[in-house]
Amino acid sequence: MGLWDMTLALKWVNQNIREFGGDPNNVTVFGQSAGGASTDYLSLSPHSNKLFHKFAPMSGTSLCSFAMNDSAHIRDVSWNFALQQGFIPPKDASKFEQSRALVEFMRNLPPADIEIGMLGRFGVNEGGRLDLTPVFDGDFFPKPFAELRKLAPPKPLMTGITEVEGLLFTAIKPPRGSFKEEIRRQIVFDFQKRKIHDAAREKAIFDMYLNEVQRNNRRQYVTACMTVSLLLYCTQN
């Protein structure tokens, strides 16, 4: 729903920007991290890509592994969250009826409970991924992304990252063993998600980022973790 909401907001901007001294023929969309991915998504969808003229996705695009999940994952996350909030699934109900009951339950929750609960439980998971993301729905995204990118109207694009933003993912995850093992987990998790993991790739990354790291130098290991996090989460595109 979030991308549909953003599209509606862009329609409002187009209709009202003159009242604020703006130019409806010169609208720029900017987003950072998940917002960067959303900005890129808006440039791809035929529902939204004609509503603005320039875009600047920072530290994230639709190509990042954190930017999309399948619908089954989203349903499982929402279902488990609702159960923790007291949802009682209807007995002997079809999957459609269960989903409808889940939606009605979530609609009746106080907004603060959803906001706090989602951030606490399902904001960023242990793999540094977002649990609640867009899905390929066949409507907002009617064709595969590679095809949509070819069909989208060309626009001026500015993109980039900041130097130490990988520190966020290093900081939010609880320590689980040595820094070397933490880096290994990050690499393996990301490669498995993209189905490209093998020992040679893992060794190449270790050779590049850990060869000069002294075993007892905590600062060097933190920097290595931060750098790998930056590469895995923010610059995959």
N, C-alpha and C positions, 0 to 999 in steps of 0.2 A: 504493500500500500504506500510505502514511503515515496517511491518514485512517481507514482500517480499524484501524490500530494505535491511533490516538487513541480510536476508538470502543470498542475492547477495554479500553483504560485507563479510560474512563469507566464501563464496566460493572463493572470491578474496584472503582473508587471507590464506586459505588452499593452494592456488596456488603460493603465493608469500612470505610466511612467512620465508622460508629458506634464501631469499635474505637479510633479516634483522637479521639473526642469530637466528631465532626462530625455533621451532619444530612443524611441522604440526600435530604431534600425541599428542600434549600437549597444546591444545587451551582452554583457560578459558574465559567465558563470564560473565561480571559483569554489574549490573544495579541497580540504586537506584530509589525508588518510582515507577513512571510509567515505568522507565527503569527496575526496579526489576520485574514488571509484564511482561514486554516484554521478559526479560531473561527467565522467567518461560514458557511463551508461546513458545519461541524458542525450549525449551527442550521437548515440547509436540508434535510439528508438525513433521510429517514424512518428510516434505520438508527441515527441518533445524536441526533436533536433532542428525543427524550423522556427523555434521560439526564441533562439538566441544566436549570436553571431560570432562570438569568441569564447574560448574556454581554457581554464587553467587548472588541471588536476595536479595537486601537489602531494607527493608522498603516497600515491596510490592511484591505480587505474583498474579498469575491469579485468586486466590480465593478472592482477595479484591474486595469490591463492586464498587470501582471506576474504575476497570480495563476493563470493557466491557459494551457496550450498545447494544441495538438492532438496526437493520439497519434503522427502521422507525425514531428513535430518531436522528440518524446521519443525515438522509436526511432532517429532519425538521430544525436542527441546520444550516446545510449548505445552505438550501433554504432561511432561514431568513437572514443569513449573506449576501448572494448574493443580496437579495432585498435591504438591507441597502447600498450596494455598487453600486446600480443602475441597477440591473438586471431586465429586463422586460420579463416576461414569454410569450412565443408564445401563441396566441389565438387559441382556438379550436384544441389544440394539444393533442396527447395521453400522458399518463404518461411517457412512454419511450421517446417520443420526447422532453418533458419538461426536463427530466433528462439529455438528451444529450445536450440540449441547456444550461442547468446549468453548465455542465462540460466544455463546450466550453467557456462560460463566465468566469469561474474561471481560466481557463488556460491562458486567455488573461489579467488577472489582474496583475499589478506589484507585484513581490514577497513581497516587503516591505509592501504593503497594506494588503496582506493576513496575513503576520506574525503579524503586529501590530494589525490588526483588530481581528484576532482570539484570541490573548492574551488578548486584552482588553474586548472582549465580550464573548468569548467562551472558555477561558482557563480553569479556575476552577469556577464552578457555585456556587450558594449560599449554596448548600448542601455539598460543599467541594468535588464534583465529577468532573471528567473530561468529557467534552461534546464530544470530539473527541477521540474515542478509537477504538480498533479493534472490529469487529463483527464476529459472527459465520457464516462463508461463505460456509461451506461444501467442501472447497477445501484446503486451508491452514490448516483448522481444519476439517478433513473429518468425524470425529466421535465425540461424546460427550467427554468433557474433562476428566471425570472419566475413560472412556474407554481408551482414549489416554494416560493417565498417567500410566495405567497398561501395555500398549504396548510399551511405550518409553524405549529405552535402558537405563539401570541404570548408573548414573554418580555420582561422589562425589559432594556433595552439602554443601555450607555454607550459612547461612542466619541469619538475625538479624535486630535490629533496633537501633536507638540512643535515648538517654534518654529524650530529650526535643523536638523531632521533631514535636510533636503535636502542638507546639507553632505556627507553620506555619499556620495551619488552624484556630487557634484562632485569629491570627493577620490579616489575609486577609479578614475576614468577618466583615462587618460593624455591630456595636452594635445595637441590636434591643430589647431593654428592659433590664431586669435584667440578670445577669449571670445565675441564676437558670433557667430562661426561655430559655436562649440560650442553656444550656445543655439539657433541655427537647426537644427542637427542633432537636438537633443533634440525640438524642436517637430515637425519634419518626420517623424522616426521615429515618434513617438507618434501623430500624425494619420494617417499612412499605415497603421499597424497597425489603427487604428479606422476607416479608410476615410472620413475626414472632412476630409482636408487640402485647403486651398485658399489662395490667396495672401491673400485678405481676412482670414482667421483669423490667418494668420502675421503680417500687418502689424499687426493689432489687438494681438497679444501684444507685438510689438516696441514699439509706441507706448506701451503701458502700462508696460512694465518697463525700457525702455532710453532713453526720451526724456530723463530726467534724469541719465543716466549719462555722466560725462565720459570721453572717449576714453582718456585716459592714467591714469585712476584705477583701479588694479588692484583695490583693495578694493571699489569700487562694482560692478565687473564680477563679482567673486567672489560678492558678495551677490545680484546679479541671477541668476547661474547657479544659486545655491543655491535661490532663490525659485522659479524655473521648475522645477527638479528636484523641489522639494517639491510643486508643483501637479501635475506630470505623473505622479509615481510614488506619491504618498501621499494625495492628496485628490481623486482622480478620481471618488470615489463620492458 
